[in-house]
Amino acid sequence: MNFLDILGLTSKQIQVFAFVGPSGTGKSFRAKLVAQRHGIRAIIDDGLLIYDDQIMSGHSAKLEQTYMGAVRVALFDGKEERDEAVRAIRRLKLKKLLILGTSEKMAGKIAVRLQLPPIEKFIHIEELATKEQMEQARRSRVIEGKHIIPVRSNEIKKDYTKIFVNSVRVSLARKKLLSRFIKQKETPEPTANTKQFEKSIVRPEFSRVNRKDISQAALARMASHYTQQYNKDIRLKKITVSFDASGYSLVLTIDIPFDQQLIDFTNGLKAFITDMIEKVTGTLIEDIAIIVDKILPPKY
């Protein structure tokens, strides 16, 4: 008998699903609907184990003062929180579990840390939300700093009063209402237990800093630094930073080394700069455009 057998977490006894997508695109808002569609009662989201409408273990990453602190909580970096979640999963004798994550890699890491079987099915936010819906969610995250915790407000008000903003109820009984936030051809018939979902709206500690307080000059300096960190042979010629209702956008004009694949190189640079700025500042970058002016001659 292996360790998972001892815990009662073998793949025969619990199926693990993952709902993944970039930060701020509406995963927590749709989590209950995804769970209902697959007959799942337990959700792992931002450091919490949620069963039906109750928080069974953990504390929300949204209480953390810094973005990186929130990431560590979401990944169950602390041993005490990991052990508490494992014990709760075992006690509940779950048949299915849904993990929310910003990527398949993140969801897989959470599954490993909670000593769960491999994830059987990945569900991507793009399967459920349109591009316009995801952009709307992202704008709300960037401009208003609002996040969703998929539990009733009475659960949140007990321990999260300082970040609680409001609650929203979502009904499955009306197809027109459902179509506003989930992309699907058919709406499952609601039952007495799943007719309405209540979600709590919070403003996390790490998002209280006004994004406009971070100057465009500071973002330009950071982008310049991370460009050189990505590849010291890049010649940075110009950076422009703009801010509108959608968030911050950057345009970098560069010369790149001779021996690089253009598309892969620029996509990698864009992803690296975006990831580093968001991790360090908690500021979401709407877009980075890379303009390649020249291919630098090879060094001999």
Number of C-alpha atoms within 10 A of each C-alpha: 5 7 10 13 12 10 16 17 22 17 17 10 13 17 20 21 24 26 26 22 19 15 16 23 25 25 27 24 24 20 23 26 20 21 20 14 11 13 12 21 17 24 26 25 23 23 25 22 25 21 20 18 19 16 20 17 21 23 18 21 25 26 19 18 14 18 20 17 16 21 17 15 22 25 22 24 15 12 10 10 19 21 17 15 23 18 14 17 24 13 11 11 13 19 17 18 25 29 25 25 26 18 17 19 11 17 24 19 16 22 23 13 18 20 18 22 18 15 19 10 12 17 16 18 23 16 10 20 21 17 12 9 18 22 17 16 20 24 20 19 23 24 17 14 21 22 25 25 24 27 22 20 22 13 13 23 15 9 13 18 11 13 19 21 17 14 18 14 10 18 14 19 16 13 14 10 12 16 16 11 18 22 16 13 7 8 16 13 11 14 10 6 9 14 13 15 19 18 24 23 22 23 20 26 18 20 23 14 14 12 19 12 7 12 12 17 12 11 19 18 13 15 25 18 13 19 21 14 14 15 13 12 14 16 20 17 13 12 18 15 17 10 15 9 10 18 20 20 17 21 17 22 17 20 17 23 20 14 11 11 10 14 9 10 14 18 13 13 20 21 12 16 21 20 14 14 17 14 16 12 17 19 24 23 18 18 15 20 15 16 14 16 14 13 16 14 10 8 7 3
